[in-house]
Structures are given as C-alpha cells and as structure tokens.
Amino acid sequence: MRIRRKGPRKPPIALPTAFTVGTMFCGYYTLVQSIRAVSLPEHLAAEAARLLDYAAIAIGIAMLTDGLDGRIARLTKSTSEFGGELDSLADVITFGAGPALLAYAWGMRGTLPAGGPPMLDLLPQIGYFCTFLYLTCGALRLARFNVTKNPIPKNPGLRHRRYFVGIPIPPSAGLLGAVIHFNGGYPIQHWWPGGVLWCALMAALGFLMISGWRYRSFKELNFMQRPALGVVFFASLIFLVWNFSQPVLLTMAAAFACSGVVTRILSLFRKGTKEQAEDPQAAHS
C-alpha cells in the first residue's frame, strides 16, 4: 500500500480568477448594451437611454470586482503571472473597449450645428479619433504598469504613501460611466457644445493615463487596525451610493480625476517658488 505524501497545497487561484472573469463579463455587458441601444429606432429613446444607463452601471460594478480580485489574491497568497496577465486583458476589454464604444454611442451621435463653418462637419471624425485615442492610451497605461517596477512619478509625494503614475484606466472609465449615469443614460443631442466637451474629456483622460503625474493609490490604508472606523465609512458610502448614486458617483469620480491635476499644478508652483528662493537675483527681480 502506497502512502501518498501530502505536498504543499496549491494556492486557491479560482476565487480571484472568478472576480477577474466577472470584470470581463461587465465589459462584455457594456459592449452588448451599447450596441443594442444604438440599434433601437428613435421612438424608443427612453429604452435606449435605459440600456446606456445599465452599460454605465456595469462599469461601476466592474471597478468593484477589479479591486477585489487583487486584494483576494494577496490575502489568499495566490498571486501569479497568469492572474496578472488575465487581469490586464480583462481591463482592456472592460475599461478600454467597452467605455470607448459606450462613449461613442452616448455622446457622439448628436446633430451637427446648422449654418456653421465646414470645419464642423469633421466633428464625427474627431469623435472617432477621441474614442480610439482613449482606448490606445488605456492600453499603453496597462502595458507600462505591467513592465515597470516601482515607478516614480514626475512629482514624487510622501515616502510612506503609495501612488499611481498616471490615472489608472478603471477610474478613467468610471468617470465616463458616472457622467452617463448622472444623465440617466439620455445621450447628447447636439454636437455643440455637448459633443465637443465630451471629446475633450476623453482626450484629457487619455493624456492623464499616459502622463507621469501622481495619483493616490490608498493601498496603505488599513481599516483592520480601526475596524469601527472602517464599518462606519463603508456603511456611509453604501448608504450614499444606494440613495444618491448619480451625484455621489460623479463627485467621487471627478474628484479623483482632478486630484492628480491639482497636485501637479501645486508641485509646479512649489518648485517655482523654491527656485526663486534659492536664486536671490531672480527673487529680487
């Protein structure tokens, strides 16, 4: 009779992988609902808006599952290269291709202004370019994240805090989804000024993703040390999102996206003030 020796147990990779697949499904759902919305006739505008709103909500759910899969993998000690690659592929679909198509379906199918200059006829082509630019910058951001170890932003912060270099692609997609959800899924009707501003937002998010500006990762926060504070925080957040999801989600997404811009401007201002202080002649002039 052979006695099998029990070797070291393999890490339970199925649980974090299931969350990653859930993230991928949310991206697939966003794509499908966006296509269904643009396929409906004009007299079903309310139904199309509902589908677009559901597609935007799916992005928010994907942000939750995307944040949980990594944390669960670290807690269960089941991190692997396979899981990291699968997570990146899921992010390209869910936070890249899905929001790009949703952004086109929601904000780039409005009517062109009548009697304007011929240059305005190029707005649909510019919309195509902005959505593709967002997708490209998101893929570049993910590729840089995968190959760079211990990245340092152009404006380093405090040593005891952890930062992202450039805004990650999930919050970028979350901001697009929050704007759409805030409007109830009802699309932009005219290219001016709504469609133009929408293109500008997508171009700005693309730039922020590939920039070297710092964004707080909040990974150093540990609510296990203060469980009562963690319970109060998450209970309050769930209450606010459940009852006032439209303004709360938009405020959170916009605040995070703008935080990197404000931090960069402040760092440039402090740098200029420091240089003037070190150069007495410049300060005197």
C-alpha positions in Angstrom: 0.0 0.0 0.0 1.5 3.3 -1.1 1.2 6.3 1.2 0.8 9.5 -0.7 2.8 12.3 0.7 1.0 15.5 1.1 2.9 18.2 -0.6 2.3 21.9 -0.3 -1.2 22.9 -1.2 -1.6 24.9 -4.3 -2.9 28.4 -3.8 -6.6 28.8 -4.5 -6.4 30.8 -7.7 -10.0 30.0 -8.7 -11.5 32.7 -6.4 -9.6 35.7 -7.6 -9.9 34.4 -11.2 -13.7 34.3 -10.8 -13.7 38.0 -9.9 -11.5 38.7 -12.9 -13.9 36.9 -15.1 -16.7 38.9 -13.5 -14.9 42.1 -14.5 -14.6 40.8 -18.1 -18.3 40.0 -18.1 -19.1 43.5 -17.1 -17.1 44.8 -20.1 -18.9 42.4 -22.4 -22.3 43.5 -21.0 -21.3 47.2 -21.6 -20.5 46.4 -25.2 -23.7 44.5 -25.8 -26.0 47.1 -24.2 -24.3 49.9 -26.2 -24.9 48.1 -29.4 -28.5 47.3 -28.5 -29.1 51.0 -27.6 -27.8 52.4 -31.0 -29.8 49.8 -32.9 -33.2 51.0 -31.5 -35.4 53.3 -33.5 -35.9 57.0 -32.4 -39.3 56.4 -30.9 -37.7 54.1 -28.4 -35.4 56.7 -27.0 -36.3 56.0 -23.4 -35.5 52.3 -23.8 -32.2 53.2 -25.4 -31.3 55.5 -22.5 -32.1 52.7 -20.1 -29.7 50.4 -21.9 -27.0 53.0 -21.9 -27.5 53.6 -18.2 -27.2 49.9 -17.5 -24.0 49.8 -19.5 -22.6 52.7 -17.4 -23.6 51.0 -14.2 -21.8 47.8 -15.3 -18.6 49.8 -15.5 -19.0 50.8 -11.8 -19.6 47.1 -10.8 -16.5 46.2 -12.8 -14.5 48.6 -10.8 -15.6 46.8 -7.6 -14.7 43.3 -8.9 -11.4 44.6 -10.4 -10.4 46.0 -7.0 -11.4 42.8 -5.2 -9.6 40.2 -7.3 -6.1 41.6 -6.5 -6.9 42.0 -2.8 -8.3 38.5 -2.6 -5.2 37.1 -4.4 -2.9 38.8 -1.9 -4.9 37.7 1.1 -5.0 34.0 -0.1 -1.4 34.2 -1.3 -2.5 33.1 -4.8 -0.9 35.9 -6.9 0.6 34.6 -10.2 1.7 35.8 -13.6 -1.3 34.1 -15.1 -3.7 36.1 -12.9 -1.9 39.3 -13.7 -2.0 38.8 -17.4 -5.7 37.8 -17.3 -6.5 40.9 -15.3 -4.8 43.1 -17.8 -6.7 41.6 -20.7 -9.9 42.0 -18.8 -9.1 45.6 -18.1 -8.5 46.3 -21.8 -11.9 45.0 -22.6 -13.9 46.3 -19.6 -12.3 49.7 -19.1 -11.0 50.3 -22.6 -13.1 48.9 -25.4 -16.4 48.9 -23.5 -16.3 52.6 -22.4 -14.9 53.7 -25.8 -17.9 52.2 -27.6 -20.3 53.4 -24.8 -18.8 56.9 -25.1 -19.4 57.0 -28.8 -23.0 55.6 -28.5 -23.9 58.2 -25.8 -22.1 61.4 -26.8 -21.1 61.3 -30.4 -24.2 60.8 -32.4 -25.8 64.2 -32.0 -26.9 66.6 -34.7 -24.4 68.9 -36.2 -25.0 72.7 -35.9 -26.7 74.1 -39.0 -25.2 77.0 -40.9 -21.8 76.6 -39.3 -18.4 76.6 -41.0 -17.4 73.5 -43.0 -15.0 72.5 -40.3 -17.8 71.5 -38.1 -18.6 68.6 -40.4 -15.4 67.0 -39.2 -16.7 66.6 -35.7 -17.9 63.0 -36.2 -14.4 62.0 -37.4 -12.9 63.8 -34.4 -15.2 61.8 -32.2 -13.9 58.6 -33.8 -10.4 59.7 -33.1 -11.0 60.6 -29.5 -12.6 57.3 -28.6 -9.7 55.4 -30.3 -7.2 57.7 -28.5 -8.8 56.8 -25.2 -8.6 53.1 -26.0 -5.0 53.4 -27.1 -3.8 55.4 -24.1 -5.6 52.9 -21.8 -3.7 50.0 -23.4 -0.4 51.9 -23.1 -1.1 52.7 -19.5 -1.7 49.0 -18.7 1.4 47.9 -20.6 3.5 50.4 -18.7 2.1 49.2 -15.4 2.9 45.6 -16.3 6.6 46.2 -17.2 7.5 48.9 -14.8 8.6 48.1 -11.3 8.4 50.8 -8.6 7.5 53.6 -10.9 8.3 57.1 -9.7 6.0 60.0 -10.8 7.3 63.3 -12.0 6.1 64.9 -8.8 7.1 62.4 -6.1 5.0 62.6 -2.9 5.5 61.4 0.7 7.6 58.3 1.1 5.1 56.5 3.4 2.3 56.8 0.8 1.9 54.8 -2.4 1.0 56.4 -5.7 0.0 55.5 -9.3 1.9 57.1 -12.1 -0.8 58.5 -14.3 -4.5 57.9 -13.6 -5.4 54.2 -13.8 -7.8 53.1 -16.5 -10.6 51.9 -14.2 -11.2 55.4 -12.6 -11.0 56.9 -16.1 -13.7 54.5 -17.3 -15.6 55.2 -14.1 -15.7 58.9 -14.8 -17.2 58.3 -18.2 -19.7 55.9 -16.7 -20.6 58.4 -13.9 -21.3 61.2 -16.4 -23.6 58.9 -18.4 -25.3 57.6 -15.3 -25.8 61.2 -13.9 -27.8 62.0 -17.1 -29.9 58.9 -16.8 -28.4 57.4 -19.9 -30.1 60.0 -22.2 -27.5 60.8 -24.8 -26.1 64.1 -26.0 -28.4 65.6 -28.7 -26.2 68.2 -30.3 -22.5 68.3 -31.1 -22.2 71.9 -29.9 -21.3 72.2 -27.1 -22.1 68.8 -25.6 -20.3 66.6 -28.1 -17.3 68.8 -28.2 -16.9 68.8 -24.4 -17.3 65.1 -24.4 -14.5 64.6 -26.9 -12.3 67.0 -24.8 -13.0 64.9 -21.7 -11.9 61.7 -23.5 -8.8 63.3 -24.8 -8.0 64.7 -21.4 -8.4 61.2 -19.8 -6.2 59.7 -22.4 -3.5 62.2 -21.6 -3.8 61.7 -17.9 -3.4 57.9 -18.3 -0.1 58.1 -20.1 1.2 61.1 -18.0 3.7 60.8 -15.2 1.5 62.6 -12.7 0.9 61.0 -9.4 -2.4 59.7 -8.1 -3.0 58.3 -4.6 -3.5 54.6 -4.6 -4.8 54.4 -1.0 -3.2 51.0 -0.6 -1.6 52.0 2.6 -5.0 52.4 4.2 -5.7 49.5 6.6 -9.2 49.5 8.1 -8.3 46.3 10.0 -6.4 48.4 12.5 -9.6 50.5 13.2 -12.5 48.2 12.3 -15.1 50.6 13.8 -14.0 53.4 11.6 -14.0 51.1 8.6 -17.5 49.9 9.3 -18.8 53.5 9.6 -17.0 54.5 6.4 -18.3 51.7 4.2 -21.8 51.9 5.8 -22.0 55.6 5.0 -20.6 55.1 1.5 -23.1 52.3 0.7 -26.0 54.4 2.0 -25.0 57.4 -0.1 -24.4 55.4 -3.3 -27.6 53.5 -2.9 -29.8 56.6 -2.3 -27.9 59.3 -4.3 -25.9 57.3 -6.8 -25.9 59.8 -9.6 -24.4 62.9 -7.8 -22.3 60.8 -5.4 -20.6 58.7 -8.0 -20.0 61.6 -10.3 -18.5 63.7 -7.5 -16.2 60.8 -6.4 -15.0 60.1 -10.0 -14.4 63.7 -10.9 -12.7 64.4 -7.6 -10.2 61.6 -8.1 -9.5 62.6 -11.7 -9.0 66.2 -10.8 -6.8 65.3 -7.8 -3.8 64.5 -10.0 -4.2 67.7 -12.0 -4.4 69.8 -8.8 -1.4 68.0 -7.3 0.7 68.6 -10.4 -0.1 72.3 -10.5 0.7 72.7 -6.9 4.0 70.9 -7.3 5.0 73.1 -10.2 4.1 76.2 -8.2 6.1 75.0 -5.2 9.0 74.2 -7.5 9.0 77.7 -9.0 8.8 79.2 -5.5 11.7 77.1 -4.3 13.9 78.0 -7.3 13.2 81.7 -6.7 14.2 81.3 -3.1 17.4 79.6 -4.0 18.3 82.3 -6.6 18.4 85.7 -4.7 18.9 87.6 -8.0 15.7 86.1 -9.5 13.8 86.7 -6.3 15.0 90.4 -6.3 14.0 90.9 -10.0 
